[in-house]
Amino acid sequence: MSNFIDRVKINVKAGHGGRGCVSFRREAYVPRGGPNGGNGGKGADVILLADKQLGTLIDLKYQQNYFADNGEEGRGKEQSGADARNIVIRVPVGTIVHHAETRDVIVDLDSDGMEYVLAKGGRGGKGNAFFKTATNQAPRHAQPGEPGEEGIFFLELKLLADVGLVGFPNAGKSTLISKISAAKPKIADYPFTTLTPVLGVVKPEGRKSFVVADIPGLIENAHKGAGLGFEFLRHVERTSILLHLVDVSGMVPGDPVENFKKINTELELYSAELRGKYMAVAATKIDAAEQDRLEELAAFCRSEGYEFFPASAVTGAGLDRLLRFLADRVEEHQQQAAGNNLPDGSRRA
């Protein structure tokens, strides 16, 4: 069973505020002792905290109920009850929080250390000492604590990566990411070796590092549930660049150009916005390429305006040029104010 969990539902309840105290001084030699009931303490909040050390929501899969403590009640001698300690739920950076019923987005925790109060604890009630006035010197009432907020929420993880790798199973995505980063996905010569997304940090020499996401392979009719369906495509929605890997060795059945078009069709069926992202094309396994397949794909990319990179993750051929290109595109994207304009000379998928 995979330990990669990217969608969970949780039930949270913040703490109630503590009740205020009704109390009067009862001391010898202290005439006309007045009200001295203290205030109740605040109920605990339930807080989400984005933590870059986490890569999955698996902890929340097995702990779905979060009930915070109530504030302490006030005491005599104007002693306030203690505030309850907040509950902090750590989640991966990139977690989006929705209302469970409406699926409306509440918050997108897209930066490390970002906090969000998911359920606010109730305020403590005032003790009777608070209500003492010149005309009411012996108030005999106090406030109850306010109830804490509660609700059911749906959490969805969308990985934060600069470059998303897409393509048919066995197109070489896992081999490429294992070659250019420290990520070590499982690699084999059968379909759907990669069953969960894999992130790798690429550090080109003399350039800023960037993050690449290896997304499990799509197949034709994924929108109908074939293969892995659209299970993990949400993880490339945040990327600035899509790198479409196309096998030219003949290991992946079918014509390379037709395979390229089929995957793009599936991307568009999932999301027009995703299909509109900047895309470059890498011909993979050129060390074992069938020359006519390679030339056909290269001619197609030239005619359609796609940047084209023949490469072999096994021999390393073409990887330096590909990484320089990706580093340039990532830096250009990061410099764009809104992130919506295309780099010069580029083409949408």
Secondary structure, DSSP 8 states (H G I E B T S, - for coil): ------EEEEEEE----------B---TT-TT--B----------EEEEEETT----HHHHH--EEE-------BTTTB-------EEEEEETTEEEEETTT--EEEEE-STT-EEEEE--------GGGG--SS-SS-----------EEEEEEEE----SEEEE-STTSSHHHHHHHHSS------SSTT---S-EEEEE--TTS--EEEEE-----TTGGGT-TTTTTTGGGGTT-SEEEEEEE-SSSS-S-HHHHHHHHHHHHHHH-HHHHTSEEEEEEE-GGG--HHHHHHHHHHHHHHT--EEE--TTT-TTHHHHHHHHHHHHHHHHHSSSS-S--TT--B-
